[in-house]
Amino acid sequence: MTQSKPTATNDNTPWWKQPMCWVVIGGPASVVVASLATAVIAWKHIDPIIQEDRSGASKVELEGPPGSSTGPALQGRNHAASPVRGSMPGSHP
């Protein structure tokens, strides 16, 4: 009969030198870093506030920051999100 060797060794290496330790710590740590990066991106690119006028129609500011070329893109985005039809110049009801 043959004797099998034990699979677990009793070595005295520190915990930070064990590869499995870094696999266990690395997963949650990468999720925390990714969530912080997502929070920073969300904070820097806040959407404009939509305000309602007296008629009940939503009004969104169509202009971007001064000197930017994002005006047409913002106007198209705001028109797509608007419940009112025919609010863009040149649009057909």
Secondary structure, 3 states (H helix, E strand, C coil): CCCCCCCCCCCCCCHHHCHHHHHHHHHHHHHHHHHHHHHHHHHHCCCCCCEECCCCCEECCCCCCCCCCCHHHHHHHHHHHCCCCCCCCCCCC
